[in-house]
Amino acid sequence: MSSPDRSVPDGCPGALTTHLAADGPLARIRLPGGLVLPLQMQVLARAAEELGDGTVELTSRGNVQLRAVSDPLALASRLADAGLLPSATHERVRNILASPLSGRVGGLTDVRALVRELDEELCARRDLAELPGRTLFALDDGRGDMGGLEPDFGAYAQSDGSYALLLAGRDSGVRVERDSVVPTLLNCAAAFVELRESEWRLAEVDNGVVRIVELLGLSAGTALPLPAPVEVPPIGWLDQDDGLVALAAGLANGVIGARLAEFLAAIDRPVIVTPWRSLIVCDLDEEPAEQVVRVLAPMGLIFDAESPWIRVSACTGSPGCAKSLADVRSDLEAAVDARMTPRDERQHWSGCERRCGRPKGEVTDVIATGIGYQVS
């Protein structure tokens, strides 16, 4: 078996290894399952205000990032103290998506315990520190919202209690029981470490899925098609199965201002960051939930599923990205304000042909050319 080519640097930013963007160091903080506890939200809010540009950006992998970080070491210290940096060696590979409403609203099962187990066991395996920062794990509780995000390694709950093993964004045909989910995912990831040369994703490895299944001696049956990517995330008032309330909200450009983040922390309830750059405030009684809507809607949380912001997204654009040919976010805001974005399709605005942050599925691209935008 050939040795992986480690000569190509992994440019994915982390909390310790920041990326030098045009507007300064960018730090990305991994949030397994998208979970942010109140104290952690408070830390992020203060770090954004005191060490960054005053905002917390949501990413398409349910993580967050801070821009223009003035003191990366001070930021790392704060994150570690808040439990947001449990492993210095594995911090960039803790990309773990999970059905955001799992255990609260619908789904076949509750995968939250699997998220915690996967994160802990991932960080405990030294060999997996060599995974590329683009590696993506996913746990789907049976509702079908994670498979369309094309995880490298995933588990999709089935009605018979088993889990479909997802590899390279598709059903491998392998079925495992719940207690085997985490070991199987991590063994598949370890096999990828051994198989890869310069590839960043499992799908880039020639015949990678078949090779991993054979290497691990897994038994594959009939593979099933996965649901299409989610087009509109959960938005609005959601009744939890336990009688409490979850509030799902969108955000213009997926950005939380530091002051809004402070208010979210003050609610003193867990927040889930979704891979659709939205968030969910969980476990509320009805009266406090109504108050949250009244106070935070004027501050930027969007509880209306018909808002044009629910179907549009954008890359960073200028001035944050040196490769961008336009101030994409400002231009998108102007287009939304002028009601120039369609209400029946998804759009992604990009500052260049790279189309960073483009969501999965059917999306209309609006690309800056230097003399305007091209729609394709």
C-alpha positions as CSV (number, residue, x, y, z in Angstrom):
1,M,0.0,0.0,0.0
2,S,1.5,3.4,-1.0
3,S,2.2,6.0,1.6
4,P,0.0,9.1,1.6
5,D,1.6,12.2,0.1
6,R,2.0,14.6,3.0
7,S,3.9,17.2,0.9
8,V,0.7,19.0,0.0
9,P,-0.3,21.2,2.9
10,D,-3.8,21.1,4.4
11,G,-5.1,24.6,4.1
12,C,-8.3,24.1,6.1
13,P,-8.3,26.6,9.0
14,G,-8.8,25.6,12.6
15,A,-8.9,27.3,16.0
16,L,-5.1,26.8,16.3
17,T,-4.0,26.9,12.6
18,T,-5.7,30.0,11.4
19,H,-6.0,31.0,7.7
20,L,-4.6,34.4,6.7
21,A,-7.4,35.9,4.8
22,A,-7.4,39.3,3.2
23,D,-9.0,40.8,6.3
24,G,-6.6,39.0,8.7
25,P,-6.4,35.6,10.5
26,L,-9.5,33.5,10.2
27,A,-10.2,30.9,12.9
28,R,-12.7,28.0,12.4
29,I,-14.2,26.3,15.5
30,R,-15.6,22.8,15.1
31,L,-18.9,22.1,16.8
32,P,-19.7,18.4,16.6
33,G,-23.4,18.0,16.0
34,G,-23.6,21.9,15.8
35,L,-24.0,22.1,19.6
36,V,-23.2,25.4,21.4
37,L,-23.9,25.6,25.1
38,P,-24.8,28.9,26.7
39,L,-21.4,29.6,28.2
40,Q,-19.7,28.7,24.9
41,M,-22.0,31.1,23.1
42,Q,-21.0,33.8,25.6
43,V,-17.3,33.0,24.9
44,L,-17.8,33.2,21.2
45,A,-19.7,36.5,21.5
46,R,-17.0,38.1,23.6
47,A,-14.2,36.8,21.4
48,A,-15.9,38.1,18.3
49,E,-16.2,41.6,19.9
50,E,-12.8,41.7,21.6
51,L,-10.5,39.7,19.3
52,G,-12.4,39.6,15.9
53,D,-14.4,41.7,13.6
54,G,-17.5,41.7,15.8
55,T,-19.3,38.8,14.1
56,V,-19.6,35.0,14.3
57,E,-20.0,33.3,10.9
58,L,-21.9,30.0,10.5
59,T,-20.5,27.5,8.0
60,S,-22.0,24.9,5.8
61,R,-20.7,22.2,8.1
62,G,-22.4,23.4,11.2
63,N,-19.3,25.1,12.5
64,V,-18.5,28.7,13.3
65,Q,-15.6,31.0,12.4
66,L,-14.2,34.3,13.5
67,R,-12.6,36.8,11.1
68,A,-9.8,39.3,11.6
69,V,-8.5,37.6,14.8
70,S,-6.1,40.0,16.4
71,D,-4.6,37.5,18.9
72,P,-5.0,33.8,17.8
73,L,-3.3,32.5,21.0
74,A,-5.6,34.4,23.2
75,L,-8.6,33.1,21.2
76,A,-7.3,29.5,21.5
77,S,-7.0,29.8,25.2
78,R,-10.5,31.1,25.6
79,L,-11.9,28.3,23.4
80,A,-10.0,25.6,25.3
81,D,-11.3,27.0,28.6
82,A,-14.9,26.8,27.3
83,G,-14.6,23.2,26.1
84,L,-14.5,24.2,22.4
85,L,-11.0,22.9,21.8
86,P,-10.8,19.5,23.5
87,S,-7.9,18.2,21.3
88,A,-5.1,20.3,19.8
89,T,-4.1,17.4,17.5
90,H,-7.5,16.6,16.2
91,E,-9.2,20.0,16.2
92,R,-9.5,20.4,12.4
93,V,-10.9,16.9,11.8
94,R,-13.8,17.1,14.2
95,N,-16.3,17.8,11.4
96,I,-19.3,15.9,12.7
97,L,-22.8,16.7,11.3
98,A,-25.9,15.3,12.9
99,S,-29.6,15.8,12.3
100,P,-30.1,19.1,14.2
101,L,-33.5,18.2,15.6
102,S,-32.6,14.7,16.7
103,G,-34.0,13.7,20.1
104,R,-36.3,16.7,20.1
105,V,-38.5,16.7,17.0
106,G,-39.2,13.6,14.9
107,G,-36.6,11.2,13.6
108,L,-36.4,7.4,14.0
109,T,-33.9,7.6,16.9
110,D,-31.8,10.0,18.9
111,V,-28.2,10.3,17.6
112,R,-26.9,12.8,20.1
113,A,-25.1,10.2,22.2
114,L,-23.5,8.9,19.1
115,V,-22.2,12.4,18.3
116,R,-20.5,12.6,21.7
117,E,-19.1,9.1,21.4
118,L,-17.8,9.7,17.8
119,D,-16.1,12.9,18.9
120,E,-14.5,11.4,21.9
121,E,-13.3,8.3,20.1
122,L,-12.1,10.3,17.1
123,C,-9.9,12.4,19.3
124,A,-8.6,9.4,21.2
125,R,-7.1,7.8,18.0
126,R,-3.7,9.2,17.1
127,D,-3.8,7.8,13.6
128,L,-6.9,9.9,12.8
129,A,-5.1,13.1,13.5
130,E,-3.8,12.7,10.0
131,L,-7.3,13.0,8.4
132,P,-7.6,15.9,6.0
133,G,-9.4,18.9,7.5
134,R,-12.1,18.5,4.8
135,T,-13.1,15.1,6.0
136,L,-16.8,15.0,6.9
137,F,-18.7,12.7,9.3
138,A,-22.5,12.6,9.5
139,L,-25.1,10.9,11.7
140,D,-28.6,10.9,10.3
141,D,-31.4,10.0,12.7
142,G,-33.6,8.5,9.9
143,R,-35.2,11.7,8.6
144,G,-32.8,11.8,5.7
145,D,-31.4,15.3,6.1
146,M,-27.7,14.4,6.3
147,G,-27.1,12.1,3.4
148,G,-27.5,14.8,0.8
149,L,-24.6,16.7,2.3
150,E,-22.2,14.0,0.9
151,P,-20.3,12.9,4.0
152,D,-17.1,10.9,3.6
153,F,-18.3,8.7,6.5
154,G,-21.8,8.5,7.8
155,A,-24.5,6.5,9.4
156,Y,-28.2,6.7,8.4
157,A,-30.7,5.2,10.8
158,Q,-33.1,2.6,9.3
159,S,-36.6,1.6,10.4
160,D,-35.4,-1.8,11.5
161,G,-32.9,-0.3,14.1
162,S,-29.8,-0.8,11.9
163,Y,-27.8,2.0,10.3
164,A,-26.8,2.3,6.7
165,L,-23.1,3.0,6.3
166,L,-22.6,6.0,4.1
167,L,-19.2,6.3,2.3
168,A,-18.2,9.1,-0.1
169,G,-21.7,10.5,0.0
170,R,-23.6,7.4,-0.9
171,D,-25.0,4.2,0.6
172,S,-22.3,1.5,0.7
173,G,-24.9,-1.3,1.1
174,V,-23.3,-2.1,4.5
175,R,-25.6,-2.3,7.5
176,V,-24.4,-2.0,11.1
177,E,-26.0,-2.1,14.6
178,R,-26.0,1.0,16.8
179,D,-23.2,-0.2,19.0
180,S,-21.0,-0.7,15.9
181,V,-21.7,2.7,14.3
182,V,-18.8,4.6,15.9
183,P,-16.1,1.9,15.6
184,T,-17.1,1.2,12.0
185,L,-17.0,4.9,11.0
186,L,-13.6,5.4,12.6
187,N,-12.1,2.2,11.1
188,C,-13.3,3.4,7.7
189,A,-11.7,6.8,8.3
190,A,-8.4,5.0,9.3
191,A,-8.5,3.0,6.1
192,F,-8.9,6.3,4.2
193,V,-5.8,7.7,5.9
194,E,-3.8,4.7,4.6
195,L,-5.3,4.7,1.1
196,R,-5.1,8.4,0.3
197,E,-2.1,10.0,-1.4
198,S,-3.0,13.7,-2.0
199,E,-6.8,13.3,-2.0
200,W,-8.8,15.4,0.4
201,R,-12.1,13.5,0.2
202,L,-12.9,9.8,0.1
203,A,-14.8,10.3,-3.2
204,E,-11.5,11.4,-4.8
205,V,-9.8,8.1,-4.1
206,D,-10.0,5.7,-7.0
207,N,-12.5,3.0,-6.2
208,G,-12.2,4.1,-2.6
209,V,-15.5,2.8,-1.3
210,V,-15.1,-0.7,-2.6
211,R,-11.5,-0.8,-1.4
212,I,-12.5,0.2,2.1
213,V,-15.4,-2.3,2.3
214,E,-13.0,-5.1,1.2
215,L,-10.1,-3.9,3.4
216,L,-12.3,-4.0,6.5
217,G,-14.1,-7.3,5.5
218,L,-17.5,-5.6,5.6
219,S,-20.6,-7.3,4.1
220,A,-22.4,-5.1,1.6
221,G,-25.9,-5.7,0.4
222,T,-28.2,-3.7,-1.8
223,A,-27.4,0.0,-1.7
224,L,-30.3,2.4,-1.6
225,P,-30.6,5.9,-3.1
226,L,-30.3,8.8,-0.5
227,P,-32.8,11.6,-0.2
228,A,-32.2,14.8,-2.1
229,P,-30.4,17.6,-0.2
230,V,-32.6,19.7,2.1
231,E,-33.7,22.9,0.2
232,V,-35.3,24.8,3.0
233,P,-34.1,24.2,6.6
234,P,-36.5,24.1,9.6
235,I,-37.6,27.6,10.3
236,G,-40.0,29.0,13.0
237,W,-41.8,27.6,16.0
238,L,-41.3,23.8,16.5
239,D,-43.1,21.8,19.1
240,Q,-40.6,19.3,20.6
241,D,-41.7,15.8,21.4
242,D,-41.2,16.4,25.2
243,G,-43.7,19.4,25.2
244,L,-41.1,22.1,25.1
245,V,-40.4,24.4,22.1
246,A,-37.5,24.8,19.7
247,L,-37.1,28.0,17.7
248,A,-35.4,27.6,14.3
249,A,-34.1,30.8,12.8
250,G,-32.3,31.9,9.6
251,L,-29.7,34.7,9.5
252,A,-28.8,37.1,6.7
253,N,-25.6,35.8,5.2
254,G,-25.4,33.3,8.0
255,V,-23.8,35.9,10.3
256,I,-24.4,36.5,14.0
257,G,-23.4,39.9,15.4
258,A,-21.6,39.8,18.7
259,R,-24.5,41.6,20.5
260,L,-27.0,39.0,19.1
261,A,-24.7,36.2,20.2
262,E,-24.7,37.7,23.7
263,F,-28.5,37.7,23.8
264,L,-28.5,34.1,22.6
265,A,-26.2,33.1,25.4
266,A,-28.5,34.9,27.9
267,I,-31.4,32.7,26.9
268,D,-29.5,30.0,28.8
269,R,-30.5,27.2,26.5
270,P,-28.5,25.0,24.0
271,V,-28.2,26.3,20.5
272,I,-27.7,24.1,17.5
273,V,-25.9,25.5,14.5
274,T,-27.2,23.7,11.3
275,P,-25.3,23.0,8.1
276,W,-27.8,25.4,6.3
277,R,-26.2,28.4,8.2
278,S,-29.3,28.7,10.4
279,L,-29.6,28.0,14.2
280,I,-32.1,26.4,16.6
281,V,-32.7,27.5,20.1
282,C,-33.8,24.4,22.0
283,D,-35.7,23.3,25.1
284,L,-37.8,26.5,25.7
285,D,-41.1,26.8,27.6
286,E,-43.8,28.5,25.6
287,E,-43.8,31.9,27.3
288,P,-40.0,32.4,27.2
289,A,-40.1,31.2,23.5
290,E,-42.6,33.9,22.7
291,Q,-40.4,36.5,24.4
292,V,-37.3,35.3,22.4
293,V,-39.2,35.8,19.2
294,R,-40.3,39.3,20.2
295,V,-36.8,40.4,21.3
296,L,-34.5,38.6,18.8
297,A,-36.5,38.9,15.6
298,P,-35.8,42.7,15.4
299,M,-32.1,41.9,16.1
300,G,-31.7,39.7,13.1
301,L,-33.1,36.2,13.7
302,I,-35.5,35.3,10.9
303,F,-38.4,33.1,12.0
304,D,-40.3,33.5,8.7
305,A,-39.8,30.5,6.3
306,E,-40.9,32.8,3.4
307,S,-38.1,35.2,3.9
308,P,-35.9,35.5,0.8
309,W,-32.9,35.0,3.1
310,I,-33.9,31.4,3.7
311,R,-33.1,30.5,0.1
312,V,-30.0,32.6,-0.7
313,S,-26.4,32.3,0.4
314,A,-23.1,33.9,-0.4
315,C,-19.4,33.4,-0.1
316,T,-17.3,35.9,2.0
317,G,-16.5,38.1,-1.0
318,S,-14.5,41.3,-0.7
319,P,-12.8,42.6,1.4
320,G,-12.4,39.4,3.3
321,C,-11.3,37.3,0.3
322,A,-8.5,38.5,-1.9
323,K,-9.7,36.3,-4.8
324,S,-13.2,37.8,-4.9
325,L,-14.1,40.3,-7.6
326,A,-17.0,41.9,-5.7
327,D,-18.4,42.7,-2.2
328,V,-20.8,39.8,-2.6
329,R,-22.5,40.0,0.7
330,S,-23.3,43.7,0.4
331,D,-24.5,43.2,-3.2
332,L,-26.8,40.3,-2.1
333,E,-28.2,42.4,0.8
334,A,-29.0,45.1,-1.8
335,A,-30.7,42.6,-4.1
336,V,-32.8,41.2,-1.2
337,D,-33.8,44.6,-0.1
338,A,-34.8,45.5,-3.6
339,R,-36.8,42.2,-3.9
340,M,-34.6,41.1,-6.8
341,T,-34.0,37.5,-5.6
342,P,-36.4,34.8,-6.6
343,R,-38.7,33.3,-3.9
344,D,-39.0,29.8,-5.5
345,E,-35.4,28.8,-6.1
346,R,-32.1,28.7,-4.2
347,Q,-29.3,31.1,-5.2
348,H,-25.7,31.2,-4.2
349,W,-23.7,34.3,-4.9
350,S,-20.0,33.9,-5.4
351,G,-17.1,36.4,-5.8
352,C,-15.3,34.1,-8.3
353,E,-15.6,30.8,-10.2
354,R,-14.5,28.8,-7.1
355,R,-18.1,29.2,-5.7
356,C,-16.9,28.7,-2.1
357,G,-19.7,27.7,0.3
358,R,-22.1,26.6,-2.4
359,P,-24.9,24.4,-0.9
360,K,-25.6,20.9,-2.2
361,G,-28.4,20.2,-4.6
362,E,-30.2,22.4,-7.2
363,V,-28.8,25.9,-6.8
364,T,-28.7,28.9,-9.2
365,D,-25.2,30.4,-9.3
366,V,-24.7,34.2,-9.3
367,I,-21.0,34.8,-10.0
368,A,-19.1,38.0,-10.0
369,T,-17.1,38.7,-13.1
370,G,-15.5,42.1,-12.4
371,I,-18.0,43.9,-14.6
372,G,-21.2,42.6,-13.0
373,Y,-22.7,39.2,-12.2
374,Q,-23.3,36.2,-14.4
375,V,-26.3,33.9,-13.6
376,S,-25.9,30.2,-14.4
